[in-house]
Amino acid sequence: MIKVDSSTINEWIGLHAPTWLQRAFNARAGNIAAGRHVGKNIWSDIKAFFLEVQGYKCAYCERQLGKFAIEWDVEHFRPKAAVERWRSALCPSFADQGEGDSFGYYGLAYDLRNYLAACKPCNTLYKANYFPTAAPRRLDSDDPAILADEEPYLLNPLDNDDVDPEACITFTGSFPLAVEGAWEQRALVTIEVLGLGREDLIRERAAVIRDLWIAYSGLAHPRQKAREHAQQALEDFISARSRHSNCARSFYRLCLSDEGRAEQIRDEAVACLDSFLRPGRQSVDAS
């Protein structure tokens, strides 16, 4: 997860969907009058912005997303129609202080500040209708200052006022790790709620680590042109628009600070990929 600058959204909508804000205003008024979410899905009309600004990546796990919406959703950070109380399987002491509610944050269903693009696994299988908070839930407001009083556990990479996710979550090889400090609890809960340590992501990050190491090794090539290509490849890997760039940046920093340990991590990544791509290899070699 990395920080995404969403400051251009109003300008983009003004150019590409000029009537959307008025439609959203009317739909929100209908929700407020009903006391629940009753409006239609109009956020799909502006999904192109979120896909573009996020570099065609899931805002949560940084998987690469295709252009077809079957792979991803415009996600409501605070659930629009119902919210369930979350219980940690790994950290029981991190209690969700927000009660469950069958109507959820219906006042935020059409609020641009509550949107991001997320892949189906992150949005549907893991986050679902959870929004754990360290303080009582505030379903009666759409004021960011008041909502901040909820002390949400989940990191929001599209909230320019929220902490930078890379200051909270780093990686040891392919595995997400909470950075010790003031935001450690939020990082741990975010990793668990979104399933950021799930197997498919581990494999994808392992491939990034394997290929980044090849590029890094190319910096020592005797030919200048090869070194230039290697440097360009490294810059591509750590670009904000590249998949799993937080993991790539974490590994690249390790390459620069402890090359021996980085090579061990590379070996572990290769072994991870071998076990998946060639599952019978170990048993054949053992015989």
C-alpha angles and dihedrals in degrees: 000000000000136000115275121199107228096170094111096059098102091048091049093050091048089057102038107024106021096167095047098090092054091048089049091050091053093046092050090051088054091052093049092049091050095042091229141054109291102144131105130259104268097146090084086070090070099035091111090071095055093046091051098043091048092053092247089296134123106261090223110040101015095233112157111257128207126224093256115094092218086084099050148016139221093250126211106223090205106039112255103208109022138000126206126206111251124222120194118231092194105034110031090174089068095083120187104235092191115095120227115260130192093215101044124186095333091157089065097049091106100030113120090210088064097057136093136147116256134174119251096254094051094043104036108022100037117017094030108146096338123122108160118198134188091216133040115297119258108210092156099073145053093192108120091214092055094041089054086065087071088070094218116214095209118087115231111209092191095053105096089199095053124090118276107265090219089062088058107034126044133159140245099202106307095341123096116234132190114239111235114247143057095338099042096109092050090050093050093049093045091051091050100041093048095040092234090165095057120136100251091054092048089056094046092050090047089058090051091051093048093051095041089055090054089053092045091051088052090067087077094052114128093229116080093214091055090050090051091051090049092051091050091049091052091051089051092051094053095041115122088237095056122095117263092004093160089059091044092051092048091052093045090054088052091051089056096044104035114012094176093056090044090056090052090052089049090053091051090050092051090049090051091053093044092053089055102037096038104026094167096050098092094050091047092048091047091057 
